[in-house]
Amino acid sequence: MSSTVHITDVVLRDGHQSLIATRMRTEDMLPICDRLDRIGYNALEVWGGATFDACVRFLKEDPWARLAALKDALPNTPLQMLLRGQNLLGYRHYADDVVKAFVERSAANGIDIFRVFDALNDLRNLETAMKAVKDAGKHAQGTICYTVSPVHTVDLYLQQARDLVNMGADSIAIKDMAGLLTPYATHDLVKALVDAVDVPIHLHGHSTAGLASQCQIKAVEAGCRHLDTCISAFAGGTSHPATESMVASFKGTEFDTGLDLESLKEVGDYFREVRKKYAGFESEFTREDVSVQINQVPGGMMSNLASQMKEQNALSRIHDVFAEIPHVRKDLGYPPLVTPTSQIVGTQAVMNVLSGERYKTITNEVKRYLQGGYGQAPAEVDPALLKQAIGNAPVEEGRPADLLSPEMARLEEASAEWAESAEDVLTYAMFPDLGEQFLKDRRNGTLVPEAIPGTSATDRPVSEGVPTEFVIDVHGESYEVQITGVGSADGSKRRIYMTLDGMPEEVVFDARGEYVRDESGSGRLQASAPGHVTTSMPGNIVDVLVSVGDSVKEGQAVLVSEAMKMETEIQARVAGTVKAIHVGKGDRVVPGEVLVEIE
């Protein structure tokens, strides 16, 4: 076996996902691609993870167009993506025909290496994607999500690696998304894997605990020859060890990468300037923090939780949430904390803390998880929670996707009016509501990307009914603001809704830039009676389950809301008849408002 260490740089995907909320735009990637292409990397990770979502949701870029542009700009370097198995790049399991189509189109548009993982390490959720990668003639990298629990042992990981190789894996990746590996644990695991399987071992580890570079050196000593690093401008903290530092570490040894430090410095200098542009997306929760070894919360999950708590005006209680997460994780059978399980566990922990009662409200995703909708939990779930969440409903024990009927024909029909290609259909498949709006806006020429914090937004239109997002700095404090136009008032005045830290308030602007605040807020009454249905968390309504005149029971779900990509049922507190409904699908709601009246 050659001793040369091969480097995959993740700056175009996981680097900016970890540190600036996946906000880097394609226009800032392309100018440096020629130099990146001449470095001699083993691969560049450029797609997958949250990049697809961020392109459509925030940047208003076609993610498929980004991939094609990067492939043209990087003709000599293999391109890699992160694929969530049967979840693909969305937040649910998709039918096998969707998985096959997505992999085929990704390969055709430029992906050479597919890193395929499942949040639960349920390998049944990788079967279809792995076979599709092999059928496309591309490199299938089977992935083990590393975590620490009473059931996650070296023997378990070895068996999973053997099973992945039998599934056709061309290599095995250790994915340490939270930075839980320690140097000597890394050595023992890598050595065992090198001895157990005859394919290359790759190490992907985040620097959250400050140990990742040490782990990489110990991994190489144990036989690993493939490392993920990130150019220094986007390295460290919740990102990855710096490429330049690791190249320097091995220079002149038997493990020498052969990469040129001067060339890497040029790339780093470029990205240092790019990062300044996105300073408004930086977060204190992406810094190095060894407490991850205690609470096991990945850095990206920390920043998402901070956003949720800030929206609730409860940021001071975020450490209570961090303390709650291990309890929820244990109750759910110790799932590794990676998308989507990190969102499932984290959002439930937020609800437990804010309600003051564990599992007073249980998200739909937790219920789906407990019913086997995401696969098999690594360990036994808490029986009391299982009973409370799903009652006597059966728990599915088979491969979740076996319960799904083919979807592509339906998706093609549903999107026929505005989808122009197979890729467009797949964008719609990943995010139906968001994807539909994106494709319609693209067709109509009305795509408007979010403002980059700190840049001028004076020429950005305020779309009717569609929130435009800003970050405003006032006296050193940052505020996330959503503005939705609701039509002109009189003459020079414009009436809008401004959502500041999760609280929507009606504001009237006139030509002088002054405003008058309407204290009625969203116009909804404040809940004051048992029959007033309200929400415990800010979010958006995704479904209305009742109509005026319907009879409902106490505890019956009447609405479904979404916050941080997780859905929650909003229930009636009393039995009675629905008198009025004050919200519709897509409406923004906050705690305390009357959403439904029951008498």
C-alpha positions as CSV (number, residue, x, y, z in Angstrom):
1,M,0.0,0.0,0.0
2,S,1.3,3.4,-0.9
3,S,2.1,5.7,2.0
4,T,1.0,8.9,0.2
5,V,-1.8,10.8,1.9
6,H,-4.6,11.9,-0.5
7,I,-6.5,15.1,0.3
8,T,-10.2,15.9,-0.4
9,D,-10.9,19.6,0.2
10,V,-14.4,20.5,1.4
11,V,-14.3,24.3,1.1
12,L,-17.0,24.4,-1.7
13,R,-19.4,22.3,0.5
14,D,-18.9,21.5,4.1
15,G,-16.5,24.4,4.8
16,H,-19.0,27.1,4.2
17,Q,-21.9,24.9,5.4
18,S,-20.1,24.7,8.7
19,L,-19.1,28.3,9.2
20,I,-21.4,30.6,7.2
21,A,-24.7,28.6,7.0
22,T,-24.0,27.3,3.4
23,R,-24.4,30.8,2.0
24,M,-21.4,31.0,-0.4
25,R,-22.7,31.8,-3.9
26,T,-21.5,30.2,-7.1
27,E,-20.2,33.5,-8.3
28,D,-17.6,33.4,-5.5
29,M,-16.6,29.8,-6.3
30,L,-16.0,30.0,-10.1
31,P,-13.1,32.6,-10.1
32,I,-10.8,30.3,-8.0
33,C,-11.7,27.0,-9.8
34,D,-8.8,27.1,-12.2
35,R,-6.3,27.3,-9.4
36,L,-8.2,24.7,-7.4
37,D,-8.1,22.4,-10.4
38,R,-4.3,22.6,-10.6
39,I,-3.7,21.8,-7.0
40,G,-3.8,18.0,-7.4
41,Y,-6.5,17.1,-4.9
42,N,-7.9,13.6,-4.7
43,A,-11.3,15.2,-5.0
44,L,-13.2,18.4,-4.2
45,E,-16.5,18.1,-2.3
46,V,-18.8,20.5,-4.0
47,W,-22.4,19.4,-3.7
48,G,-25.0,17.7,-1.4
49,G,-25.6,18.2,2.3
50,A,-27.4,21.5,2.7
51,T,-26.1,23.1,-0.5
52,F,-29.1,22.0,-2.5
53,D,-31.6,23.4,0.1
54,A,-29.6,26.7,0.5
55,C,-29.5,27.3,-3.2
56,V,-33.2,27.0,-3.6
57,R,-34.3,28.5,-0.3
58,F,-32.0,31.4,0.1
59,L,-29.6,32.0,-2.8
60,K,-32.3,31.5,-5.5
61,E,-29.7,29.6,-7.6
62,D,-30.4,26.4,-9.6
63,P,-28.4,23.8,-7.7
64,W,-28.1,21.7,-10.9
65,A,-26.7,24.7,-12.8
66,R,-24.1,25.2,-10.0
67,L,-23.0,21.6,-10.4
68,A,-22.7,21.8,-14.1
69,A,-20.8,25.1,-13.9
70,L,-18.3,23.6,-11.4
71,K,-17.8,20.5,-13.5
72,D,-16.9,22.7,-16.5
73,A,-14.6,24.8,-14.3
74,L,-12.9,21.8,-12.7
75,P,-12.3,19.4,-15.5
76,N,-9.3,17.6,-14.0
77,T,-10.4,17.0,-10.4
78,P,-13.0,14.4,-9.4
79,L,-16.1,16.0,-7.8
80,Q,-17.7,14.6,-4.7
81,M,-21.1,14.9,-3.1
82,L,-22.7,14.0,0.2
83,L,-26.0,12.0,-0.2
84,R,-28.3,11.0,2.6
85,G,-29.2,7.6,1.3
86,Q,-32.9,7.2,0.9
87,N,-33.4,10.8,2.2
88,L,-31.3,12.1,-0.8
89,L,-31.0,15.8,-0.1
90,G,-34.5,16.3,1.5
91,Y,-35.9,15.5,4.9
92,R,-38.0,12.3,4.3
93,H,-37.5,9.0,2.6
94,Y,-38.2,8.9,-1.1
95,A,-39.4,6.0,-3.2
96,D,-36.7,3.9,-5.0
97,D,-37.5,5.3,-8.4
98,V,-36.8,8.9,-7.1
99,V,-33.5,7.8,-5.6
100,K,-32.4,6.1,-8.8
101,A,-33.3,9.1,-10.9
102,F,-31.6,11.5,-8.6
103,V,-28.3,9.5,-8.6
104,E,-28.4,9.1,-12.4
105,R,-28.9,12.8,-12.9
106,S,-26.3,13.8,-10.4
107,A,-23.8,11.5,-12.1
108,A,-24.7,12.9,-15.5
109,N,-24.2,16.4,-14.3
110,G,-20.8,15.9,-12.9
111,I,-20.6,13.9,-9.6
112,D,-17.8,11.3,-9.6
113,I,-17.8,10.2,-6.0
114,F,-20.9,9.7,-3.9
115,R,-20.5,9.6,-0.2
116,V,-23.6,7.8,0.9
117,F,-24.8,7.7,4.5
118,D,-27.8,7.1,6.7
119,A,-28.4,9.0,9.9
120,L,-29.2,5.8,11.8
121,N,-26.5,3.7,10.1
122,D,-29.4,1.5,9.0
123,L,-27.7,0.1,5.9
124,R,-31.0,-0.9,4.4
125,N,-31.5,2.8,3.7
126,L,-28.3,2.8,1.6
127,E,-29.0,-0.2,-0.7
128,T,-30.8,1.6,-3.5
129,A,-28.5,4.6,-3.6
130,M,-25.4,2.5,-3.6
131,K,-26.6,0.3,-6.4
132,A,-27.6,3.3,-8.4
133,V,-24.1,4.8,-8.0
134,K,-22.6,1.6,-9.2
135,D,-25.0,1.4,-12.1
136,A,-23.9,4.9,-13.1
137,G,-20.3,3.8,-13.2
138,K,-19.3,6.1,-10.4
139,H,-17.4,5.7,-7.1
140,A,-19.7,4.5,-4.2
141,Q,-18.3,5.5,-0.8
142,G,-20.1,3.7,2.0
143,T,-20.2,5.8,5.1
144,I,-20.3,5.1,8.9
145,C,-21.6,7.9,11.0
146,Y,-19.5,7.9,14.1
147,T,-21.0,8.5,17.5
148,V,-20.6,7.5,21.1
149,S,-23.1,5.4,23.1
150,P,-23.4,2.1,24.9
151,V,-24.3,0.4,21.7
152,H,-21.8,2.0,19.3
153,T,-18.8,-0.2,19.5
154,V,-15.8,-0.9,17.3
155,D,-17.2,-4.4,16.6
156,L,-20.4,-2.8,15.4
157,Y,-18.6,-0.4,13.0
158,L,-16.5,-3.3,11.7
159,Q,-19.6,-5.3,10.8
160,Q,-21.1,-2.3,9.1
161,A,-18.0,-1.7,7.1
162,R,-18.0,-5.4,5.9
163,D,-21.7,-5.1,5.0
164,L,-21.0,-1.9,3.0
165,V,-18.2,-3.6,1.1
166,N,-20.5,-6.5,0.3
167,M,-23.0,-3.9,-0.9
168,G,-20.4,-2.7,-3.5
169,A,-18.6,0.1,-1.6
170,D,-15.4,1.2,-3.3
171,S,-14.2,2.9,-0.1
172,I,-15.4,3.4,3.5
173,A,-15.7,6.8,5.1
174,I,-15.7,7.5,8.8
175,K,-18.0,10.5,9.2
176,D,-17.3,12.2,12.5
177,M,-19.9,15.0,12.1
178,A,-19.8,16.2,15.7
179,G,-16.0,16.0,16.4
180,L,-16.4,13.2,18.9
181,L,-13.3,11.2,17.9
182,T,-10.3,11.4,20.1
183,P,-6.8,10.7,18.7
184,Y,-6.3,7.2,20.3
185,A,-9.9,6.1,19.6
186,T,-9.3,7.2,16.0
187,H,-6.1,5.0,15.8
188,D,-7.9,2.0,17.2
189,L,-10.9,2.3,14.9
190,V,-8.9,3.0,11.7
191,K,-6.5,0.1,12.4
192,A,-9.4,-2.3,12.9
193,L,-11.1,-1.1,9.7
194,V,-7.9,-1.3,7.7
195,D,-7.4,-4.9,8.9
196,A,-11.1,-5.8,8.3
197,V,-11.7,-4.6,4.7
198,D,-9.8,-4.3,1.5
199,V,-10.9,-0.9,0.4
200,P,-9.5,2.5,1.2
201,I,-10.5,4.2,4.5
202,H,-11.4,7.9,4.4
203,L,-11.6,10.1,7.5
204,H,-14.0,13.0,7.7
205,G,-13.9,14.8,11.0
206,H,-14.9,18.2,12.3
207,S,-12.6,20.3,14.4
208,T,-15.3,21.3,17.0
209,A,-13.5,19.8,19.9
210,G,-10.1,20.9,18.7
211,L,-8.9,17.4,18.2
212,A,-9.4,16.7,14.5
213,S,-5.9,17.4,13.3
214,Q,-4.5,15.1,16.0
215,C,-7.0,12.5,15.0
216,Q,-5.9,12.7,11.3
217,I,-2.3,12.2,12.2
218,K,-3.2,9.1,14.3
219,A,-5.4,7.8,11.5
220,V,-2.6,8.1,9.0
221,E,-0.3,6.2,11.4
222,A,-2.9,3.5,11.6
223,G,-3.2,3.1,7.8
224,C,-5.7,5.7,6.6
225,R,-4.5,7.4,3.4
226,H,-7.5,9.6,2.6
227,L,-8.3,12.8,4.6
228,D,-10.9,15.5,4.3
229,T,-9.5,19.0,5.0
230,C,-10.6,22.5,4.3
231,I,-8.5,25.4,3.0
232,S,-7.5,27.5,6.0
233,A,-9.8,30.4,5.3
234,F,-12.8,28.2,6.1
235,A,-11.1,25.8,8.5
236,G,-11.2,25.2,12.2
237,G,-14.0,25.5,14.7
238,T,-17.0,23.5,13.5
239,S,-15.3,23.1,10.1
240,H,-12.3,20.9,9.5
241,P,-8.5,20.8,9.9
242,A,-6.8,23.3,7.6
243,T,-5.5,21.8,4.3
244,E,-2.3,23.7,4.5
245,S,-1.5,22.6,8.0
246,M,-2.0,18.9,7.2
247,V,0.0,19.2,4.1
248,A,2.8,20.8,6.1
249,S,2.5,18.1,8.8
250,F,3.3,15.3,6.4
251,K,5.8,17.2,4.2
252,G,9.1,15.4,3.9
253,T,7.7,12.2,5.5
254,E,6.7,8.9,3.9
255,F,3.1,10.3,4.0
256,D,3.9,13.4,2.0
257,T,0.8,14.6,0.1
258,G,2.8,16.1,-2.8
259,L,0.7,19.2,-2.7
260,D,2.4,22.6,-3.0
261,L,2.0,25.0,-0.1
262,E,2.5,28.1,-2.2
263,S,-0.4,27.2,-4.5
264,L,-2.6,26.4,-1.5
265,K,-1.7,29.8,0.1
266,E,-3.0,31.5,-3.0
267,V,-6.3,29.6,-2.7
268,G,-6.5,30.5,1.0
269,D,-5.8,34.2,0.4
270,Y,-8.7,34.2,-2.1
271,F,-11.2,32.6,0.2
272,R,-10.2,34.9,3.1
273,E,-11.5,37.8,1.1
274,V,-14.6,35.9,0.1
275,R,-15.4,35.1,3.7
276,K,-15.4,38.8,4.6
277,K,-18.4,39.2,2.3
278,Y,-20.4,36.7,4.4
279,A,-19.4,38.0,7.8
280,G,-23.1,38.5,8.7
281,F,-23.6,34.8,8.7
282,E,-20.9,34.1,11.2
283,S,-22.0,32.7,14.5
284,E,-20.4,32.4,17.9
285,F,-21.6,28.8,17.9
286,T,-19.3,27.7,15.1
287,R,-16.1,28.2,17.2
288,E,-14.1,25.4,18.8
289,D,-15.8,24.1,21.9
290,V,-14.7,20.9,23.6
291,S,-18.1,20.6,25.4
292,V,-19.2,18.7,22.3
293,Q,-17.4,15.8,24.0
294,I,-20.1,16.1,26.8
295,N,-23.3,17.0,25.0
296,Q,-22.4,15.5,21.6
297,V,-24.1,18.4,19.7
298,P,-22.5,19.0,16.3
299,G,-21.6,22.6,15.5
300,G,-24.2,23.1,12.7
301,M,-26.8,21.8,15.1
302,M,-25.6,24.3,17.7
303,S,-26.1,27.3,15.4
304,N,-29.6,26.0,14.3
305,L,-30.6,25.6,17.9
306,A,-29.4,29.1,18.7
307,S,-31.6,30.4,15.8
308,Q,-34.6,28.6,17.3
309,M,-34.0,29.9,20.8
310,K,-33.4,33.5,19.5
311,E,-36.7,33.3,17.7
312,Q,-38.4,32.4,21.0
313,N,-36.6,35.2,22.8
314,A,-35.1,32.5,24.9
315,L,-31.5,32.4,23.8
316,S,-30.4,32.6,27.4
317,R,-31.8,29.0,27.9
318,I,-29.8,27.4,25.1
319,H,-27.5,25.6,27.5
320,D,-30.6,24.1,29.0
321,V,-31.3,22.7,25.5
322,F,-27.8,21.4,25.2
323,A,-28.3,19.6,28.5
324,E,-31.7,18.2,27.4
325,I,-30.4,16.8,24.1
326,P,-28.6,13.7,25.6
327,H,-31.8,12.8,27.5
328,V,-33.9,13.0,24.3
329,R,-31.2,11.1,22.4
330,K,-31.2,8.3,25.0
331,D,-35.0,8.1,24.9
332,L,-34.9,7.7,21.1
333,G,-32.4,4.9,21.2
334,Y,-29.1,6.8,20.7
335,P,-29.4,8.0,17.1
336,P,-26.2,9.6,15.7
337,L,-26.8,13.4,15.6
338,V,-26.7,14.2,11.8
339,T,-29.3,15.3,9.4
340,P,-32.2,14.6,9.8
341,T,-31.9,13.0,13.3
342,S,-30.0,16.1,14.6
343,Q,-33.0,18.3,13.7
344,I,-35.5,15.7,15.1
345,V,-33.7,15.4,18.5
346,G,-32.8,19.1,18.7
347,T,-36.2,20.5,18.0
348,Q,-37.8,18.1,20.5
349,A,-35.3,19.2,23.1
350,V,-36.2,22.9,22.4
351,M,-39.9,22.0,22.9
352,N,-39.2,20.2,26.1
353,V,-37.2,23.1,27.6
354,L,-39.6,25.8,26.5
355,S,-42.8,24.0,27.6
356,G,-41.2,23.1,31.0
357,E,-42.4,19.6,30.6
358,R,-40.7,16.7,28.8
359,Y,-42.7,15.6,25.8
360,K,-45.7,17.8,26.5
361,T,-45.7,18.4,22.7
362,I,-44.1,15.7,20.4
363,T,-43.2,16.6,16.8
364,N,-44.5,14.7,13.9
365,E,-41.0,13.7,13.0
366,V,-40.4,12.1,16.5
367,K,-43.6,10.2,16.0
368,R,-42.5,9.1,12.5
369,Y,-39.1,8.1,13.9
370,L,-40.7,6.0,16.7
371,Q,-42.9,4.2,14.2
372,G,-39.9,3.1,12.2
373,G,-40.4,5.7,9.4
374,Y,-36.6,6.5,9.3
375,G,-35.4,3.0,9.9
376,Q,-34.3,1.0,12.9
377,A,-33.1,2.9,16.0
378,P,-29.6,1.8,17.2
379,A,-30.9,0.8,20.6
380,E,-34.3,0.3,22.3
381,V,-36.4,3.4,22.6
382,D,-38.0,4.4,25.9
383,P,-41.3,2.4,26.2
384,A,-43.2,5.2,28.0
385,L,-42.3,7.7,25.3
386,L,-43.3,5.2,22.6
387,K,-46.7,4.6,24.2
388,Q,-47.3,8.4,24.7
389,A,-46.3,9.3,21.1
390,I,-47.9,6.6,19.0
391,G,-50.3,4.7,21.3
392,N,-51.0,1.3,20.0
393,A,-50.0,2.0,16.4
394,P,-47.7,-0.6,15.0
395,V,-43.9,-0.1,14.6
396,E,-42.7,-0.9,11.1
397,E,-39.7,-3.2,11.2
398,G,-38.9,-3.5,7.5
399,R,-37.0,-1.2,5.2
400,P,-39.0,2.1,5.3
401,A,-38.9,2.6,1.5
402,D,-40.6,-0.8,0.9
403,L,-43.8,1.0,2.0
404,L,-43.4,3.7,-0.6
405,S,-45.0,3.5,-4.0
406,P,-43.2,4.7,-7.1
407,E,-43.3,8.6,-7.2
408,M,-41.7,9.8,-10.4
409,A,-44.7,9.6,-12.6
410,R,-46.8,11.6,-10.1
411,L,-44.0,14.2,-9.6
412,E,-43.6,14.7,-13.3
413,E,-47.3,15.2,-13.7
414,A,-47.6,17.6,-10.8
415,S,-44.7,19.7,-12.0
416,A,-45.4,19.6,-15.7
417,E,-46.5,23.2,-16.0
418,W,-43.2,24.7,-14.8
419,A,-40.5,22.0,-14.8
420,E,-38.3,22.2,-17.9
421,S,-36.1,19.2,-17.3
422,A,-35.7,16.0,-15.3
423,E,-33.5,18.0,-12.9
424,D,-36.4,20.4,-12.3
425,V,-38.7,17.5,-11.4
426,L,-36.2,16.3,-8.8
427,T,-35.9,19.8,-7.4
428,Y,-39.7,19.8,-6.9
429,A,-39.4,16.3,-5.4
430,M,-36.9,17.4,-2.7
431,F,-38.9,20.5,-1.6
432,P,-42.4,20.5,-3.1
433,D,-43.7,23.9,-1.9
434,L,-40.3,25.6,-2.0
435,G,-39.3,24.0,-5.3
436,E,-42.6,24.9,-7.0
437,Q,-42.2,28.5,-6.0
438,F,-38.5,28.5,-7.1
439,L,-39.3,27.0,-10.5
440,K,-42.2,29.4,-11.1
441,D,-40.2,32.4,-10.1
442,R,-37.4,31.3,-12.4
443,R,-39.8,30.9,-15.3
444,N,-41.3,34.4,-14.5
445,G,-37.9,36.0,-14.0
446,T,-38.8,37.0,-10.5
447,L,-36.1,35.1,-8.5
448,V,-34.8,37.4,-5.7
449,P,-32.0,36.1,-3.5
450,E,-31.8,37.0,0.1
451,A,-29.7,40.0,1.0
452,I,-26.2,39.4,2.2
453,P,-26.0,40.9,5.7
454,G,-24.2,44.2,5.6
455,T,-24.9,44.9,1.9
456,S,-27.3,47.4,0.5
457,A,-30.9,46.1,0.0
458,T,-32.4,49.3,-1.3
459,D,-32.9,47.9,-4.8
460,R,-34.5,44.7,-3.6
461,P,-38.3,44.4,-4.3
462,V,-40.6,43.5,-1.5
463,S,-42.6,40.6,-2.9
464,E,-46.4,40.4,-2.3
465,G,-46.9,37.9,0.5
466,V,-43.4,36.4,0.2
467,P,-41.0,37.2,3.1
468,T,-37.7,39.0,2.2
469,E,-35.1,38.2,4.8
470,F,-32.5,40.7,6.2
471,V,-30.1,40.8,9.1
472,I,-30.0,44.2,10.8
473,D,-27.2,45.3,13.3
474,V,-28.3,47.7,15.9
475,H,-25.9,48.8,18.7
476,G,-23.9,45.6,18.3
477,E,-26.9,43.3,18.3
478,S,-27.9,41.4,15.2
479,Y,-31.6,40.9,14.4
480,E,-33.1,38.6,11.7
481,V,-35.9,40.4,9.9
482,Q,-38.6,39.2,7.5
483,I,-40.5,41.8,5.5
484,T,-43.7,41.0,3.6
485,G,-45.5,43.6,1.5
486,V,-49.3,43.8,1.8
487,G,-50.0,46.6,-0.6
488,S,-49.9,50.4,-0.6
489,A,-51.6,52.5,2.0
490,D,-52.2,56.0,0.7
491,G,-50.0,58.0,-1.6
492,S,-46.4,57.7,-0.6
493,K,-47.0,55.2,2.2
494,R,-46.4,51.4,2.1
495,R,-47.9,49.0,4.6
496,I,-45.8,45.9,5.4
497,Y,-45.4,43.2,8.0
498,M,-42.0,43.2,9.6
499,T,-41.1,40.0,11.6
500,L,-38.4,41.0,14.1
501,D,-37.0,38.1,16.2
502,G,-40.1,36.1,15.4
503,M,-42.7,38.7,16.3
504,P,-44.6,40.1,13.3
505,E,-45.7,43.7,13.6
506,E,-47.5,45.8,11.0
507,V,-45.5,48.9,10.0
508,V,-46.3,51.8,7.7
509,F,-43.4,53.4,5.8
510,D,-43.7,56.8,4.0
511,A,-41.4,58.5,1.6
512,R,-39.4,60.2,4.3
513,G,-38.4,56.9,5.8
514,E,-40.4,57.4,9.0
515,Y,-42.8,54.8,10.2
516,V,-45.8,54.3,12.5
517,R,-46.1,51.0,14.2
518,D,-49.5,49.4,14.4
519,E,-49.7,47.8,17.8
520,S,-52.2,45.2,16.6
521,G,-49.3,43.2,15.2
522,S,-50.5,40.5,12.8
523,G,-54.1,41.5,13.4
524,R,-54.8,38.3,15.3
525,L,-56.2,38.4,18.8
526,Q,-54.2,37.1,21.7
527,A,-55.3,33.8,23.2
528,S,-57.4,34.3,26.3
529,A,-59.8,31.3,26.5
530,P,-59.4,27.5,26.6
531,G,-61.0,27.4,23.1
532,H,-58.4,29.6,21.6
533,V,-55.9,27.4,19.8
534,T,-52.4,28.9,19.7
535,T,-48.8,27.6,19.0
536,S,-45.9,27.1,21.4
537,M,-43.3,28.0,18.8
538,P,-43.0,30.5,15.9
539,G,-43.3,28.8,12.5
540,N,-45.3,28.6,9.3
541,I,-48.6,26.8,8.9
542,V,-48.2,23.8,6.5
543,D,-51.7,22.3,6.9
544,V,-55.1,23.1,8.2
545,L,-56.8,19.9,9.4
546,V,-60.3,21.2,10.2
547,S,-63.0,23.4,8.8
548,V,-65.5,25.8,10.4
549,G,-68.4,23.8,11.8
550,D,-66.3,20.7,12.5
551,S,-66.6,18.9,15.8
552,V,-63.3,18.3,17.5
553,K,-62.1,16.4,20.5
554,E,-59.7,17.6,23.2
555,G,-56.2,16.9,22.1
556,Q,-57.2,16.5,18.4
557,A,-54.7,18.0,15.9
558,V,-56.3,21.0,14.1
559,L,-53.2,22.5,12.4
560,V,-49.7,21.5,11.4
561,S,-46.9,24.0,11.7
562,E,-43.2,23.9,10.6
563,A,-40.2,25.4,12.3
564,M,-36.6,24.6,11.4
565,K,-37.8,22.0,8.9
566,M,-39.6,20.0,11.5
567,E,-43.4,19.7,11.6
568,T,-45.5,19.8,14.8
569,E,-49.2,19.3,15.3
570,I,-51.1,22.1,17.0
571,Q,-53.9,20.6,19.1
572,A,-57.2,21.6,20.5
573,R,-57.2,22.1,24.3
574,V,-61.0,21.6,24.6
575,A,-63.7,19.6,22.8
576,G,-66.2,21.6,20.8
577,T,-67.1,23.0,17.4
578,V,-64.8,25.0,15.3
579,K,-66.1,28.6,15.2
580,A,-63.4,30.4,13.2
581,I,-60.0,29.7,11.6
582,H,-57.7,32.7,11.4
583,V,-54.8,31.1,9.4
584,G,-54.1,29.4,6.1
585,K,-51.4,27.4,4.6
586,G,-48.1,29.3,4.5
587,D,-49.1,31.9,7.2
588,R,-46.4,32.9,9.7
589,V,-47.6,32.4,13.3
590,V,-46.1,33.1,16.7
591,P,-47.0,32.1,20.3
592,G,-50.0,33.6,21.9
593,E,-52.0,34.4,18.7
594,V,-55.5,32.9,18.3
595,L,-55.2,30.6,15.3
596,V,-58.5,28.7,15.6
597,E,-61.5,29.3,17.8
598,I,-63.4,26.4,19.4
599,E,-66.7,26.8,21.3
